Amino acid sequence: MDIRPVLYVVGILLSTLAISMVIPMLVDMHAGDSDWRVFFISMIITAFFAGALILTNSSKQDFTINIKQAFLLTCLSWILISAFGAIPFWLSKLDISYTDSFFEAMSGVTTTGSTVITGLDNAPNGILMWRSLLQWLGGIGIIVMAISVLPFLKVGGMQLFKTESSENEKALPRATKLASSIGLIYLALTLICIIGYLMSGMTLFDASSHAMTTIATGGFSTKDTSFGWFDNVQAEMIAIIFMILGGLPFVLYLKMVRGDLTCLYKDSQVRWFISIIIISIIATVIYMASNMDIPFTEALRRAAFNVVSIVTGTGFTNGDYNLWGGFAISLFFFLTVVGGCAGSTSCGIKIFRFQILHAITVNQIKQLLHPSGIFIPHYNGKPLSRDAASSVLSFFFMFALCFSITVIALSFVGLDFITAMSGAATTIANVGPGLGPIIGPSGNFQPLPDSAKWILSISMLLGRLELFTLLVLLTPYFWKK
C-alpha cells in the first residue's frame, strides 16, 4: 500500500494544527503569561514534522486515495493530531505527565470533554484556549469525516447518507466546496454563540472558549464547576440552544441556506432526536419535583440543561446530578450512549441507528405474525437495503463488545464497578463526565492510574471513529495486497 498520500495529508493537517497554536500563544502574550513560549516551542516542533511529511511525500502526480488509504488516513490523523496537540499541555506550567497530556488532547480532539486538569479557575488562559480550540477543530473535522469519509467507507450504516453527499455535490460540484460551505456555517454558528454568551454577561474570553466547545458539543469549560460557576440562567439557555444545534445534521443547515426551510422538520432523525430530549426532560422534571421537593422552575432548569448536555455528548454541567437519585442516574447512563444525529458534532450510537433497529424489530414482529408476508424496513420514508441494515446491526454488536472489553480492562487495572462502567460509556460515547464520586460531574479523571487513562484514550478514539474505522486496521486482511 502506497502511504505517501496518507502521510502528505497528515502533514497538511499537522501544519494546520501548528498554525492554530498561534492563537493561544497570543492569548498568553496578551495576559503577560510566560507560557506563551510553550506554544511557540510546540508550534516549531509540530511545524517541523509537518513540513518533513509534506516535503518527503509530495509528488507532481495527483494523489488518489483508495479505501484502505482512507481508513489509515482517518485513524492516523486523529492519533497524530492528539500526540502533537498534547505537547503544550506537557510543557506548560501545569506540570502534568505526557500520559495526562495525551489524554487531555485526545479528549479535546474527539470532543469528549473528559479532563485530568485540576484548578481550571487558575490555569493559564492560553492552555484554556488551547483546550477549547482543540475541541472546535475536532468538531469541524468530525462533520467533514461524517459527510465525506464514513459514507464512502460504509462504516456502521453511514452509507445511508451517501445520497445526501451526492445531492450536494451536484449543486456544489467539488467536495472541497461542500466542506468549505459546512465550515462557514460552523464558523457562523460559533460567532453567534459568542455574541449570545457576551449578552448573557460572560467575558470575551469565557464567551469565546465556551462557544467553541458548545457548538463542537465538546464540553471543556474554563471553570472546574463548568456552568455551575456562572449560575446564569440566560447563559444556560443559550448553551441549550447551541448544544441542540450542534447535535443536528449540518448538511441540513446547508439545505436551509439554499432555500429548503422545512428540511429539518421533514427529517425523521431530527424528529426522533427532539422527541427523546423532550420526553427525557419531562420525565426528569416530574421525578425531581415529586421526589426531591424542588420547585418546578428549578427542576426544569436543571433537567433541561443536563439532559441536553448528556444526549448531545457535550458534557457541560450546572450541578451534580449524582445527587438526584437512582432514576436520574439510570436515565443519564442510557442517554450517554444515545448520541445526536449523523453528520453532527455529537457522537454515541446515533439516532438513525436506533431508528433502523426499531424498523428491523417491527419488521421481524410482522414476519412472525405473517410468515408468508414480505416486509421491507424503511428509514426516512425510503426502503432500507440489506447492506445498510447489516452494517447497523454489526455496529450495535461491536459497540456492546468494545464497551464490555473496556469495562473489564478498567476493572482489571483497579477501578471500581461504577467508575469502570460509566468511564467506558462516557469515553466510547464521547460525552465527558461519568458517574460516581471520582469521575462524576463534581470530579475528574486525574486520580485514575496511567494504565486506565491509556485505555480510556483508546476508547475515546474508537467511539469518535465509529469503531470499525479503527478496528479494521487490526485485521490481518487489511494489510494484505
Secondary structure, 3 states (H helix, E strand, C coil): CCCHHHHHHHHHHHHHHHHHCHHHHHHHHHHCCCCHHHHHHHHHHHHHHHHHHHHHHCCCCCCCCCHHHHHHHHHHHHHHHHHHHCHHHHHCCCCCCHHHHHHHHHHHHCCCCCCCCCCHHHCCHHHHHHHHHHHHHHHHHHHHHHHHHHHHHCCCCHHHHHHHHHHHHHHCCCHHHHHHHHHHHHHHHHHHHHHHHHHHCCCHHHHHHHHHHHHCCCCCCCCCCHHHCCCCHHHHHHHHHHHHHHCCCHHHHHHHHCCCCCHHHHCHHHHHHHHHHHHHHHHHHHHHHHHCCCCHHHHHHHHHHHHHHHHCCCCCCCCCHHHHCHHHHHHHHHHHHHCCCCCCCCCCCCHHHHHHHHHHHHHHHHHHHCCCCCCCCEECCEECCHHHHHHHHHHHHHHHHHHHHHHHHHHHCCCCHHHHHHHHHHHHCCCCCCCHHHHCCCCCCCCCCHHHHHHHHHHHHHHHCCCHHHHHHHCHHHHCC
